[in-house]
Amino acid sequence: KSVIFIIGGLAAIVFGGDLVVDSACDILPAEANELGIIHLPLKVIFGEEEYADAVNLSHEEFYEKLIESDVFPSTSQVPPADFEDAYERVIKEGDEAVVITVSGKLSGTYQSAMIAKEDYEEKVFVVDSENVAVGERILVYKGLKYAAEGLSAKEIAERLDEDKKRIRLMALLDTLEYLKKGGRISSAVAFAGGLLSIKPVVAIKDGSIELIGKARGSKQGNNLLRELIAKSNGIDFEEPFVLAYSGLSDKLLQKYIKDSGEIWEGKVDKLPVCTVGCAIGAHVGPGAIAVAFFEK
């Protein structure tokens, strides 16, 4: 019997030790293929055009459309039917599933996963990551580690429900404009922030996005992000961690990494970096940088 992971954001299923995931954790199809994962992607909608996240709309293509299009995109959750089909395939193989989803406060994907599991109570175990993007991604990595150690699906789900409390996801945004477009802040606040070059720092707290700091300019923003990481007891480098950027260039992230050398030097040989996907990218816009880690 194998433990199959179904991960919300990029929903995929793995057989015989392979993986199943969803697209909110920003695992790309190529990465999923290397892990033997089947995708169940979220949908991204620009007006009348609908795309499967990271399947027929790459992250690069998404940011190009986000910058150039007059239409603000929307996203839709993985529907219950997609999860049910995935569960059925797992059960037919005699396996069991751990389902890790994007925060239930940010997407209906978690609810979809729960609705679909009603007929599979003893075979499917759903974990609300209470996170998103790279915050969800590192919880997936933790689950894979437990599976490699031979834990059952139930045991993995129980441990992840505890582990997720130690995850910290913080992001420095380049602009308030996309939060305004998404209705998260007022036009007046966004306009004033633009004039003052305000760089907001946001975090995931109890499954929701919260503003935890503001800085004037990128340099002060980088300093603030370093300070906030230190205040959270710092990064446990024995656990998974990931950095991410949104947009078409990693220039701002590379500057942050250089400015924050004391955090990483001597701790790791290589920094894991990925791009922020469509679902969160629509709200933070290009030019954001993020770090997700397990707190010490």
MARKOL-356563 format. One record per residue (C-alpha): residue number from 1; y, z, x; residue in three letters. Coordinates in pm, whole numbers, plus 50000, padded with zeros to 5 digits. Layout:
BEGIN
REC resi    yy    zz    xx resn
REC  NUM     Y     Z     X  ALA
...
end
This chain:
BEGIN
REC resi    yy    zz    xx resn
REC    1 50000 50000 50000  LYS
REC    2 50341 49900 50134  SER
REC    3 50687 50034 50053  VAL
REC    4 50911 49751 49940  ILE
REC    5 51289 49791 49960  PHE
REC    6 51513 49651 49688  ILE
REC    7 51869 49691 49805  ILE
REC    8 52169 49653 49578  GLY
REC    9 52447 49429 49686  GLY
REC   10 52199 49187 49833  LEU
REC   11 51888 49241 49631  ALA
REC   12 51570 49148 49803  ALA
REC   13 51205 49244 49800  ILE
REC   14 50968 49284 50089  VAL
REC   15 50592 49252 50083  PHE
REC   16 50333 49378 50329  GLY
REC   17 50592 49564 50528  GLY
REC   18 50864 49305 50468  ASP
REC   19 51188 49373 50278  LEU
REC   20 51372 49325 49941  VAL
REC   21 51758 49365 49931  VAL
REC   22 52086 49295 49735  ASP
REC   23 52428 49163 49866  SER
REC   24 52665 49463 49844  ALA
REC   25 52528 49600 50170  CYS
REC   26 52653 49284 50348  ASP
REC   27 52316 49184 50489  ILE
REC   28 52330 48807 50525  LEU
REC   29 52048 48571 50416  PRO
REC   30 51965 48484 50778  ALA
REC   31 51927 48853 50861  GLU
REC   32 51720 48902 50549  ALA
REC   33 51491 48614 50648  ASN
REC   34 51430 48774 50986  GLU
REC   35 51326 49092 50806  LEU
REC   36 51116 48904 50548  GLY
REC   37 51358 48986 50265  ILE
REC   38 51407 48804 49934  ILE
REC   39 51766 48803 49801  HIS
REC   40 51888 48892 49451  LEU
REC   41 52259 48822 49507  PRO
REC   42 52563 48933 49312  LEU
REC   43 52774 48658 49160  LYS
REC   44 53126 48568 49273  VAL
REC   45 53347 48384 49024  ILE
REC   46 53662 48183 49100  PHE
REC   47 53789 48066 48762  GLY
REC   48 53518 47835 48627  GLU
REC   49 53324 47826 48954  GLU
REC   50 53036 48072 49000  GLU
REC   51 52860 48135 49330  TYR
REC   52 52569 48344 49454  ALA
REC   53 52709 48588 49710  ASP
REC   54 52627 48474 50065  ALA
REC   55 52378 48216 49933  VAL
REC   56 52588 47914 49832  ASN
REC   57 52917 48080 49932  LEU
REC   58 52929 48215 50287  SER
REC   59 53160 48498 50386  HIS
REC   60 53376 48249 50577  GLU
REC   61 53398 48015 50277  GLU
REC   62 53479 48309 50051  PHE
REC   63 53776 48420 50263  TYR
REC   64 53903 48063 50287  GLU
REC   65 53899 48040 49907  LYS
REC   66 54046 48389 49870  LEU
REC   67 54344 48295 50089  ILE
REC   68 54397 47945 49951  GLU
REC   69 54308 47980 49582  SER
REC   70 54560 48067 49310  ASP
REC   71 54273 48230 49116  VAL
REC   72 54178 48591 49190  PHE
REC   73 53797 48617 49209  PRO
REC   74 53575 48848 49009  SER
REC   75 53219 48961 49077  THR
REC   76 52925 49042 48852  SER
REC   77 52638 49282 48906  GLN
REC   78 52274 49204 48963  VAL
REC   79 52134 49193 48604  PRO
REC   80 51838 49408 48491  PRO
REC   81 51619 49098 48449  ALA
REC   82 51647 49015 48820  ASP
REC   83 51543 49368 48914  PHE
REC   84 51256 49361 48664  GLU
REC   85 51125 49036 48811  ASP
REC   86 51142 49193 49156  ALA
REC   87 50960 49508 49042  TYR
REC   88 50688 49302 48879  GLU
REC   89 50622 49115 49202  ARG
REC   90 50602 49440 49396  VAL
REC   91 50362 49602 49150  ILE
REC   92 50135 49297 49137  LYS
REC   93 50091 49324 49514  GLU
REC   94 49984 49688 49472  GLY
REC   95 50299 49812 49645  ASP
REC   96 50579 50050 49548  GLU
REC   97 50956 50008 49570  ALA
REC   98 51255 50200 49695  VAL
REC   99 51572 50060 49539  VAL
REC  100 51902 50127 49717  ILE
REC  101 52212 50017 49527  THR
REC  102 52585 49998 49570  VAL
REC  103 52765 50302 49425  SER
REC  104 52721 50333 49051  GLY
REC  105 53093 50414 49024  LYS
REC  106 53185 50077 49174  LEU
REC  107 52929 49844 49015  SER
REC  108 52689 49820 48723  GLY
REC  109 52412 49721 48966  THR
REC  110 52279 50075 48983  TYR
REC  111 52255 50089 48603  GLN
REC  112 52076 49753 48603  SER
REC  113 51821 49887 48850  ALA
REC  114 51765 50197 48635  MET
REC  115 51726 49999 48312  ILE
REC  116 51470 49771 48476  ALA
REC  117 51256 50059 48610  LYS
REC  118 51172 50212 48271  GLU
REC  119 50823 50059 48274  ASP
REC  120 50763 50137 48641  TYR
REC  121 50848 50508 48665  GLU
REC  122 50577 50603 48918  GLU
REC  123 50612 50289 49131  LYS
REC  124 50988 50234 49159  VAL
REC  125 51237 50487 49298  PHE
REC  126 51610 50412 49268  VAL
REC  127 51869 50559 49505  VAL
REC  128 52240 50533 49424  ASP
REC  129 52384 50504 49775  SER
REC  130 52718 50636 49646  GLU
REC  131 52858 50390 49897  ASN
REC  132 52920 50021 49956  VAL
REC  133 52923 49755 50227  ALA
REC  134 52838 49900 50571  VAL
REC  135 52812 50250 50421  GLY
REC  136 52525 50125 50208  GLU
REC  137 52389 49918 50495  ARG
REC  138 52329 50217 50724  ILE
REC  139 52144 50397 50446  LEU
REC  140 51916 50093 50424  VAL
REC  141 51852 50118 50799  TYR
REC  142 51764 50483 50756  LYS
REC  143 51517 50395 50481  GLY
REC  144 51350 50132 50699  LEU
REC  145 51306 50393 50971  LYS
REC  146 51132 50625 50726  TYR
REC  147 50907 50342 50606  ALA
REC  148 50807 50267 50967  ALA
REC  149 50711 50635 50999  GLU
REC  150 50470 50594 50708  GLY
REC  151 50652 50788 50435  LEU
REC  152 50580 50703 50071  SER
REC  153 50843 50542 49847  ALA
REC  154 50900 50873 49669  LYS
REC  155 50942 51061 49997  GLU
REC  156 51184 50799 50130  ILE
REC  157 51396 50811 49814  ALA
REC  158 51412 51190 49825  GLU
REC  159 51522 51191 50189  ARG
REC  160 51782 50919 50134  LEU
REC  161 51934 51115 49847  ASP
REC  162 52000 51392 50100  GLU
REC  163 52096 51167 50392  ASP
REC  164 52363 50981 50194  LYS
REC  165 52574 51298 50179  LYS
REC  166 52636 51265 50555  ARG
REC  167 52758 50904 50543  ILE
REC  168 53125 50839 50608  ARG
REC  169 53286 50499 50545  LEU
REC  170 53651 50456 50645  MET
REC  171 53859 50138 50647  ALA
REC  172 54205 50037 50765  LEU
REC  173 54353 49767 50543  LEU
REC  174 54595 49503 50664  ASP
REC  175 54775 49465 50332  THR
REC  176 54809 49621 49988  LEU
REC  177 54837 49280 49821  GLU
REC  178 54473 49246 49719  TYR
REC  179 54455 49598 49580  LEU
REC  180 54756 49498 49369  LYS
REC  181 54585 49178 49251  LYS
REC  182 54279 49378 49155  GLY
REC  183 54491 49623 48955  GLY
REC  184 54428 49915 49194  ARG
REC  185 54798 49974 49269  ILE
REC  186 55133 49868 49113  SER
REC  187 55334 49564 49223  SER
REC  188 55623 49792 49320  ALA
REC  189 55404 49998 49554  VAL
REC  190 55255 49684 49711  ALA
REC  191 55602 49530 49762  PHE
REC  192 55740 49845 49923  ALA
REC  193 55433 49878 50140  GLY
REC  194 55476 49520 50259  GLY
REC  195 55840 49577 50354  LEU
REC  196 55751 49890 50547  LEU
REC  197 55439 49738 50708  SER
REC  198 55233 50019 50560  ILE
REC  199 54866 50009 50659  LYS
REC  200 54656 50217 50418  PRO
REC  201 54336 50393 50525  VAL
REC  202 54075 50425 50253  VAL
REC  203 53737 50598 50237  ALA
REC  204 53443 50636 50005  ILE
REC  205 53434 50983 49851  LYS
REC  206 53173 51079 49592  ASP
REC  207 53102 50712 49532  GLY
REC  208 53465 50609 49470  SER
REC  209 53735 50447 49685  ILE
REC  210 54017 50685 49779  GLU
REC  211 54337 50647 49979  LEU
REC  212 54319 50906 50259  ILE
REC  213 54611 50805 50480  GLY
REC  214 54898 50564 50545  LYS
REC  215 55042 50438 50872  ALA
REC  216 55335 50215 50967  ARG
REC  217 55197 49924 51164  GLY
REC  218 54857 49842 51313  SER
REC  219 54892 50064 51620  LYS
REC  220 54960 50376 51412  GLN
REC  221 54684 50266 51175  GLY
REC  222 54431 50253 51457  ASN
REC  223 54544 50596 51577  ASN
REC  224 54510 50738 51226  LEU
REC  225 54161 50595 51185  LEU
REC  226 54052 50758 51514  ARG
REC  227 54200 51090 51404  GLU
REC  228 54021 51081 51071  LEU
REC  229 53688 51007 51239  ILE
REC  230 53740 51307 51468  ALA
REC  231 53828 51531 51173  LYS
REC  232 53501 51437 51004  SER
REC  233 53308 51598 51293  ASN
REC  234 53260 51266 51468  GLY
REC  235 52984 51006 51479  ILE
REC  236 52617 51096 51518  ASP
REC  237 52511 50821 51757  PHE
REC  238 52146 50912 51708  GLU
REC  239 52175 50765 51358  GLU
REC  240 52263 50412 51239  PRO
REC  241 52631 50313 51243  PHE
REC  242 52810 49981 51189  VAL
REC  243 53162 49841 51227  LEU
REC  244 53291 49561 51007  ALA
REC  245 53588 49332 50952  TYR
REC  246 53708 49115 50666  SER
REC  247 53857 48767 50692  GLY
REC  248 53817 48474 50927  LEU
REC  249 53879 48656 51257  SER
REC  250 53760 48977 51422  ASP
REC  251 54080 49002 51631  LYS
REC  252 54202 49321 51461  LEU
REC  253 53860 49486 51493  LEU
REC  254 53836 49400 51862  GLN
REC  255 54179 49555 51920  LYS
REC  256 54069 49868 51737  TYR
REC  257 53751 49888 51948  ILE
REC  258 53956 49852 52267  LYS
REC  259 54212 50113 52155  ASP
REC  260 53930 50352 52059  SER
REC  261 53725 50322 52377  GLY
REC  262 53683 50698 52411  GLU
REC  263 53479 50702 52089  ILE
REC  264 53217 50453 52206  TRP
REC  265 53210 50456 52588  GLU
REC  266 52898 50617 52726  GLY
REC  267 52754 50658 52377  LYS
REC  268 52610 50313 52303  VAL
REC  269 52535 49993 52495  ASP
REC  270 52643 49759 52215  LYS
REC  271 52852 49804 51900  LEU
REC  272 52688 49666 51583  PRO
REC  273 52941 49450 51395  VAL
REC  274 52922 49257 51067  CYS
REC  275 53160 49099 50816  THR
REC  276 53268 49257 50488  VAL
REC  277 53119 49052 50204  GLY
REC  278 53262 48902 49888  CYS
REC  279 53235 49198 49648  ALA
REC  280 53453 49432 49854  ILE
REC  281 53646 49158 50033  GLY
REC  282 53800 49053 49702  ALA
REC  283 53970 49394 49679  HIS
REC  284 54059 49467 50042  VAL
REC  285 54149 49113 50144  GLY
REC  286 54135 48971 50497  PRO
REC  287 54236 49174 50800  GLY
REC  288 54057 49499 50709  ALA
REC  289 53845 49689 50960  ILE
REC  290 53583 49949 50872  ALA
REC  291 53341 50190 51032  VAL
REC  292 53040 50355 50867  ALA
REC  293 52844 50636 51030  PHE
REC  294 52644 50952 50974  PHE
REC  295 52856 51257 51036  GLU
REC  296 52740 51499 51305  LYS
end
